[in-house]
């Protein structure tokens, strides 16, 4: 519908916070959404709403086991939510 704004899904926020805590990220007290204008074949309006500048969490890590090197730490810069009109 023209003029309809996206609505944040509570379950999405819950999953993002759980992922943040599982990866030892710092969860933000305040978040912000920005509109990014790009061409995407699946987005007829040509934009998405994202949290790139003020994500829900940032500065974490994920520890994995590899056969060659054993334990390896992968840094996580940010976890952010993308709102997409369906």
Number of C-alpha atoms within 10 A of each C-alpha: 5 4 5 7 10 11 9 12 9 9 9 13 14 11 12 18 20 14 14 24 14 12 20 16 23 16 20 13 7 9 15 14 18 14 13 13 11 11 12 11 8 8 13 9 12 12 15 18 17 18 20 18 12 17 20 24 27 20 15 19 17 13 11 10 10 9 6 6 7 8 10 11 10 11 14 16 13 20 23 22 20 17 19 14 15 6
